[in-house]
Amino acid sequence: MQTAIRIDSHLDGAHERSLADDVLDGLTRPFKELPPKHFYDARGAELFDRICELPEYYPTRTERAILEHDAAELAMLTGAAELVELGSGTASKTRVLLDALERAGTLERYVPVDVTESMVRECAAQLTEEYPGLHVHGVIGDFERHLGEVPEAVGPRIVAFLGGTIGNFPPGSRRRVLREISRLLGPEDHLLLGTDLVKDPAVLRAAYDDTQGVTAEFNRNVLRVLNRELDADFEPEDFEHVALFDPEHEWIEMRLRARREHTTLVRELDLPVHFEAGEEMRTEISAKFTSERIEGDLAAAGLELVRIFTDPDELFALTLARVAQPSSSEQPSSS
Ligand code: AVJ
């Protein structure tokens, strides 16, 4: 008998090395910068969950509403036997899709890909219980490095990259990530991509600078990660949370602004880091999209749009895409 759960782990200390490399690289630049992926230790993940519940932070609940509204349509358009989810986390939105695929009678397997081992194991156990007959093949790893470890498809698949996380990548890397994801897609498969949309800057700024200060705490949490993992001596309260909308790039930037001049020591790297009073360090970009940008990025990755699903206020988009079919104009028939 085949067991319902299989989990492969690809964690090998590379994550810790990448933190050290990113800190050495990012904190020695003239404009200091830390990549957002290091926000998510246990406390960071918890703070992010709280952000998702905030009245100002519309993306999570809007994406869920779109899924709830259009899951049946997605099941019909894709006929998917499996759902591969990149950055699956607690898989809370996943159930909406799994329900629709189960109702359509096509669901066979769920493949969560996430760096957090406990989340992959717990959701595998829960989902196999909730969906009798479902196989779960978890991949514990980083979606920037371990996409090659995703198993062969068991049938038509949806690769879901939800939440708007693609917006964390600047334009060039974004297209590289999409191209790598596209390698998981055969001719019968689909990508389901969540992206936040361009809108009133005041709405955007509020979503990243909530009145309760949860996002500020989330932002400062990266300093606690550095303190713990690299034996640094940041004083998180020495930094002020900044969230601004850059209208030229159409992205939100989060920064940490030093309240006073000081030098921090990152002991594990033997690295003193000096901050001027008022100096700002970039900790995240979160790109906001138009349908043109979504289509352009897809095309650059060899993908084509099937359909964009959005909410009535057009706050957020879920885009269904597939590998670009050579069009008749590009490939004139030789016969
Ligand atoms: C998880 C990357 C989609 O950019 O909105 C939330 C992270 N940062 N509040 C986003 C985040 C500040 C979030 N993503």
Residues whose N, C-alpha, C, O or C-beta is under 5 A from the ligand:
A	BS01	AVJ	I51 G163 G164 T165 N168 A207 S286
